[in-house]
Amino acid sequence: MTYVLPIVYAVASLVTFAAYGFDKRRARLGGRRTPEARLHLLELCGGWPGALLGQRVFRHKTQKVSFLVITWAIIALHLAAWAWWVGHTW
């Protein structure tokens, strides 16, 4: 059980990173885009580290303030949940 959460975060981050790359490519080519709600859902499922990396590497979704506010709210939620969990397990 100890290794389940890191694996979930790693897999979700890889999927999210790939989704950011795919969406950036589609944006450049004028194709059908990945809905922002789907990107946020991937972040919420533990893929927020991959989202941050994807934003930096692909220079994608870095200017839209409303998108970034939700991304950082999801990150804060994860960090708060981790802080709560660590505080209750020690």
DRENKOLNU-286046 format. One record per residue (C-alpha): residue number from 0; x, y, z. Coordinates in Angstrom, 1 decimal, m for minus. Layout:
BEGIN
<node resi="NUM" c1="X" c2="Y" c3="Z"/>
...
***
This chain:
BEGIN
<node resi="0" c1="0.0" c2="0.0" c3="0.0"/>
<node resi="1" c1="2.9" c2="2.3" c3="0.7"/>
<node resi="2" c1="3.9" c2="2.4" c3="m3.0"/>
<node resi="3" c1="0.4" c2="2.9" c3="m4.5"/>
<node resi="4" c1="0.1" c2="6.7" c3="m4.1"/>
<node resi="5" c1="3.5" c2="7.5" c3="m5.6"/>
<node resi="6" c1="2.7" c2="5.1" c3="m8.6"/>
<node resi="7" c1="m0.7" c2="6.8" c3="m9.0"/>
<node resi="8" c1="0.9" c2="10.3" c3="m9.0"/>
<node resi="9" c1="3.6" c2="9.1" c3="m11.5"/>
<node resi="10" c1="1.2" c2="7.6" c3="m13.9"/>
<node resi="11" c1="m1.3" c2="10.5" c3="m13.7"/>
<node resi="12" c1="1.6" c2="12.9" c3="m14.2"/>
<node resi="13" c1="2.8" c2="11.1" c3="m17.3"/>
<node resi="14" c1="m0.7" c2="11.0" c3="m18.8"/>
<node resi="15" c1="m1.2" c2="14.7" c3="m17.9"/>
<node resi="16" c1="2.2" c2="15.7" c3="m19.4"/>
<node resi="17" c1="1.3" c2="13.9" c3="m22.6"/>
<node resi="18" c1="m2.1" c2="15.5" c3="m22.7"/>
<node resi="19" c1="m0.5" c2="19.0" c3="m22.4"/>
<node resi="20" c1="1.9" c2="18.1" c3="m25.3"/>
<node resi="21" c1="m0.9" c2="16.7" c3="m27.4"/>
<node resi="22" c1="m3.1" c2="19.8" c3="m26.8"/>
<node resi="23" c1="m0.2" c2="22.1" c3="m27.6"/>
<node resi="24" c1="0.4" c2="20.3" c3="m30.9"/>
<node resi="25" c1="m3.3" c2="20.4" c3="m31.8"/>
<node resi="26" c1="m3.3" c2="24.2" c3="m30.9"/>
<node resi="27" c1="m0.4" c2="24.8" c3="m33.3"/>
<node resi="28" c1="m2.0" c2="22.7" c3="m36.1"/>
<node resi="29" c1="m5.5" c2="24.1" c3="m35.6"/>
<node resi="30" c1="m7.0" c2="20.7" c3="m34.7"/>
<node resi="31" c1="m9.5" c2="19.7" c3="m32.1"/>
<node resi="32" c1="m8.3" c2="20.7" c3="m28.7"/>
<node resi="33" c1="m8.4" c2="18.9" c3="m25.3"/>
<node resi="34" c1="m11.1" c2="20.5" c3="m23.2"/>
<node resi="35" c1="m9.7" c2="22.5" c3="m20.3"/>
<node resi="36" c1="m12.0" c2="20.6" c3="m17.9"/>
<node resi="37" c1="m10.3" c2="17.4" c3="m18.9"/>
<node resi="38" c1="m6.9" c2="18.8" c3="m18.3"/>
<node resi="39" c1="m8.0" c2="19.9" c3="m14.8"/>
<node resi="40" c1="m9.5" c2="16.5" c3="m14.1"/>
<node resi="41" c1="m6.2" c2="14.9" c3="m14.9"/>
<node resi="42" c1="m4.5" c2="17.4" c3="m12.5"/>
<node resi="43" c1="m7.1" c2="16.6" c3="m9.9"/>
<node resi="44" c1="m6.4" c2="12.8" c3="m10.3"/>
<node resi="45" c1="m2.8" c2="13.4" c3="m9.2"/>
<node resi="46" c1="m1.3" c2="14.6" c3="m12.5"/>
<node resi="47" c1="m0.6" c2="18.2" c3="m11.3"/>
<node resi="48" c1="3.2" c2="17.6" c3="m11.3"/>
<node resi="49" c1="3.0" c2="16.6" c3="m14.9"/>
<node resi="50" c1="0.8" c2="19.6" c3="m15.6"/>
<node resi="51" c1="3.4" c2="22.0" c3="m14.2"/>
<node resi="52" c1="6.1" c2="20.3" c3="m16.2"/>
<node resi="53" c1="4.0" c2="20.3" c3="m19.3"/>
<node resi="54" c1="3.3" c2="24.0" c3="m18.9"/>
<node resi="55" c1="7.0" c2="24.7" c3="m18.7"/>
<node resi="56" c1="8.2" c2="22.3" c3="m21.4"/>
<node resi="57" c1="5.5" c2="23.1" c3="m24.0"/>
<node resi="58" c1="4.9" c2="26.7" c3="m23.0"/>
<node resi="59" c1="1.3" c2="25.8" c3="m22.9"/>
<node resi="60" c1="m1.5" c2="27.3" c3="m20.8"/>
<node resi="61" c1="0.8" c2="29.7" c3="m19.1"/>
<node resi="62" c1="m1.0" c2="33.0" c3="m20.0"/>
<node resi="63" c1="m4.6" c2="32.2" c3="m19.3"/>
<node resi="64" c1="m5.2" c2="33.4" c3="m15.7"/>
<node resi="65" c1="m8.5" c2="31.7" c3="m15.2"/>
<node resi="66" c1="m6.9" c2="28.3" c3="m16.1"/>
<node resi="67" c1="m3.9" c2="28.9" c3="m13.9"/>
<node resi="68" c1="m6.1" c2="29.9" c3="m10.9"/>
<node resi="69" c1="m7.9" c2="26.5" c3="m11.1"/>
<node resi="70" c1="m4.6" c2="24.6" c3="m11.6"/>
<node resi="71" c1="m3.1" c2="26.3" c3="m8.5"/>
<node resi="72" c1="m6.3" c2="25.6" c3="m6.5"/>
<node resi="73" c1="m6.0" c2="21.9" c3="m7.4"/>
<node resi="74" c1="m2.3" c2="21.9" c3="m6.3"/>
<node resi="75" c1="m3.3" c2="23.6" c3="m3.0"/>
<node resi="76" c1="m6.0" c2="21.0" c3="m2.5"/>
<node resi="77" c1="m3.5" c2="18.2" c3="m2.9"/>
<node resi="78" c1="m0.9" c2="19.8" c3="m0.7"/>
<node resi="79" c1="m3.6" c2="20.5" c3="2.0"/>
<node resi="80" c1="m4.7" c2="16.8" c3="1.8"/>
<node resi="81" c1="m1.1" c2="15.6" c3="2.1"/>
<node resi="82" c1="m0.6" c2="17.9" c3="5.1"/>
<node resi="83" c1="m3.8" c2="16.7" c3="6.8"/>
<node resi="84" c1="m2.8" c2="13.1" c3="6.1"/>
<node resi="85" c1="0.7" c2="13.5" c3="7.4"/>
<node resi="86" c1="m0.6" c2="15.3" c3="10.5"/>
<node resi="87" c1="m3.0" c2="12.5" c3="11.3"/>
<node resi="88" c1="m0.6" c2="9.6" c3="10.7"/>
<node resi="89" c1="2.2" c2="10.8" c3="13.0"/>
***
